[in-house]
């Protein structure tokens, strides 16, 4: 259990620095370039674990991924990288890191709602309450009646779009995760999605690899530490517990990211952000409690 807690806290801290690092990186790198490179690097970090998992799940059993599997992973990767994470990067560059981090943490709420629409998962009372609180939290954090300094309507809408499409990415991934394997699926989808985005970057005449020497440590932190090791530690925590326990990461992150944004970027945390975070934490707590309750019922 101590190992699981260590994984959750470490991942929450790394993910809590994500928006800050990406906002700083946006001053040096093109958004398409940075998003493509960070997930290419992250996918390569996950590659050793993916190869080990693939050997256990496929090679040792005389199996291999089929063309339809690779096609599906390509679609999952495209939803995650060129769509969701690109929206996220551009959104961060147009709003406060603390606001972006809080809105992005709504993605488990959107995952529940999307899963209820497109899969056989059903919405119960707790899930409805959680989604409702998440929507209210989003309204407070975006504050459309008087947009907070540092935020822009475009940035807020893009980050919201990123959170919703990341929920779609998660639902798509659930369809094949158990069969293909966590590390295998994530690694392949990361590399495929980043390859598509980097190809678009090159075809549009934007820089692909140029400028990497200007901020190598920042790129290494974003790609290797936050994206690569962040997801690696996150999945190790899930491996030693379950996805419900692992989702506690997104329960802890909203309490970390705004504090770091104040310290590092000198952002101001307004009352509406605090209210939004409290509502988000409440929604996350209800969601996680509901998941634990469902698991206990299934095990009974």
N, C-alpha and C positions, 0 to 999 in steps of 0.2 A: 504493500500500500504506500509505503514511503517513496518508492520509486515512481509510482503513478503520480503522487502529489508533486514530486520534484519535476516530473515531465510537464504537468499542467502549469505550474508556476513559471518554469523556464520558458515554455512556449508562449504563455500570456505576456511575459516581459518582452520576448523577441517580437511577437506580433504587435505589442504595444508601441514599439519603436518604428514599426513599418511605415506609418503615414509620415512621421517626421523625416525619416531617411529618404522616402520617396519625394517629399516636398523639396528637400535640399537637393536631391538628385535632379529634379526637374529644372533646376537652374543651370545645369551642365549638359544634360542629355535630352534628346528629342523624346517625347513620351512614347512613341512607337518603339524606338530603339531601346529605351530603358526597360520597357515591359517585356519585349522580346528577349533581351539579353538576360534579364533576371530569372526568367522561367527556363531558359535554356541552361543556364548555370545551375539553377535549382534542380532541374531534371537530371543533370549529370551527377550532382551530389547524391541523388537518390538511386542512381544506376546500380551501384554494387548490391544494395539491399534488394533492388528489383530483380537482378540477375539471380541472386540466391533464392528468392521467392519463386521465380519462374522455374528454376530447376526443380524445386520441391513440388510445385503444383502441376507442372507440365512435362518437362524433360524426363524426370525420373519415372513418370507414368506413361511414357511413350506418346505424349500428346503435344500439341503445339497450337498457337493462336491461329484461328482461321481468318480468312479475308474479311468476313463480316465482323469479326471482333475488332480488327484493325480499323475498319471503316467506322465502327461505332466509337472507338477511342479517338479517332480523328474528329468526329463531330463533338464529342465531349471536350476535347482539347480546344476546339474552335470556340465553343461557348465559354470556356473558362478564360482563355488567354486573349485572343483578338477581340472578344466582345466584353466580357465582364471586367477583366483586369485592365484593359485599355481605357474603358470608361472610368475606372477607378483612378488611374494615373492622371488622366486629364482633369478629372473632377478635383483631385487633391491640389492640383496646380491652380485651381480657381476657387478654393475655399480653405478655411482653417483646418489644420491637421487634426485638432481635437474634435471638430464637428464631423470630419470625414471618418475618423476612427469610430465614433459613436454610431453614426448611421450605418457603417459597414457591419457593425456588430448586430444589426437587425437581421442579417441574412438567415440565421436559424429560424426566425419567425416566418420569413418568406418561404423558406424551405418547407415548413409545415403546410402552409397554405397551398403552395404549388403541388406538393405531394398529394394533398387531399383532392385536388382537381384532376390530376393526371395519373394517379396510381390508386391502388385499392386501400390506401391509408385513409382513415376517417377522422373527422374533426369531432372531438368531444367537448364538453363544457370548458375544461381547463385550457384546451388548445384555443378555443374561441376567445376566452379571456386574455390569453397570452398574446394572440394576434391583435386584439383590440388595443391592449396596452402598448404594444409595439408601434401601432399606427399613431396613437396619441403621442408617444415618445418622439416619433419621427417629426410630428408637427411642431413640438416644442423645440427640438434641436434645430430644425430648419428655420423656425420663426418667420413664416412668410409675411406676417403683418408688418414686420420691421426687420429686414435682413441685417444680421449682425455684421459689424465691420470685419473685413477679411473674408467674408463669405460673399458669393455671388449667386444669383438664381441659377445660372448655367452650371456652376460647380456643384451646387446642392442637388440639382436634378441628375447630373451625371453620376454622382456618388450613389444616389438613391437607385438609379438604373443599374449601377454595378452591384449593389446589394441584392436587388431582385434577380438579376441574371446569374449571380453567384449561387443563389438559391436554386435556380433552374439547373445550373451546372451540378450542384450537389444531388438533386433528384435524378438527373440523367446518370450520374456516376453510380448511384445506388443500384441501378438496374443490373450492373455487371460486376460490381465490386467484389462480392463474395466469390464469384466464379473465377475471375481473372486474378484477384489479389490486390491488396491495398497499394503496396509499393510498385508493383508492376503496372497497374492501371494509372496511378498518379504520374510515375516516371514517363511512360509512353505518351500520355495525354499532354503533359508539360512540354515535352520535346516536340511533339507534333504541332501543338498550338503555337509555340514560340517560333517554329520554322515557318509556319504560315504568316505570322505577323512580321517576321524579319524579311520574308520575301516581299510582302506588301510594302515594307519600309524601303527596300532597295528599289522596287519598281516605281515608287513615288518620288524617287530622287532624294530621299532623306538619308542621313548617315546611318550606317549599320554598325561598323566597328570603329570608325574614326571618333576621336575624343576620349577613348577609353583610358588613354595614358594621362589625361588631365586629372581625373579623380579615380585612380585605381582602387584605393582603399574603400571609398564610398561604394563603388560598384561591387567590390568583393563582399562588403558587409551586406548589401542588399541582396546579392545573388547567392552567396555561399551561406552566410550566417542566418539572415532573416528568412529567405525563401527556401534554401536547401536544408539547413539544419533545423530551422523552425518547423517545417513540415515533417522532417525525419523524427524529431523528438515528439511531436504531436502524435504521429502514428505509432511510435513505440509505446506511448502512454495508452493509446487505444488498444494496442496488442496485449498489454498486461491488464487491461480492464475491459472496457467496451466503449462504443461510440457515444453513449449517453454520458458516461463519466468524462470522456475526452472533451465533450462540448462545454464542460465547465471552463475551458480556456476562454470562451467567448463571454463567460460570466465575469471573469476576472479582468479581462482586457479593458472594458470601459472604465474601470477604476484606475488603470495605470496610464493609458494613453494621454488623457487630458492633463494629468500632472506633469508628465514628461514634456508635453507641448508647451506648458507654461514655463518650465525650467529651461528648456533648450531653445525654443523659438520665441519665447516671451509673449505668447498669446494670452489674451484675456478670456477667462472663463466666466460667462454671463450666467445670470440666474436661470434663464431658460435652458441652458445646457445642463446645469445641475439637475433641474427638474426632469429633463429628458433622460438623463443617465439613470436617475432613480427609478423612473418608470420602466426603462429598458432592463435594469437589474431585476425589477419585480416580474416583468414578463419572462425573462430568462429563468428565474427561480421557479415560476409556475410551470414553464415548459419542461425543465429538467425534472421537477418533482413528478410531473405527469408521466414522463418517460420511465423514471424509476418505478413508479406505481404499476405501469403497464408491464414492465419486466418482472416484477415480483408476482403479478397475477399470472403471467405466462409460466413462471417457474413453479407455481403452487400446484 
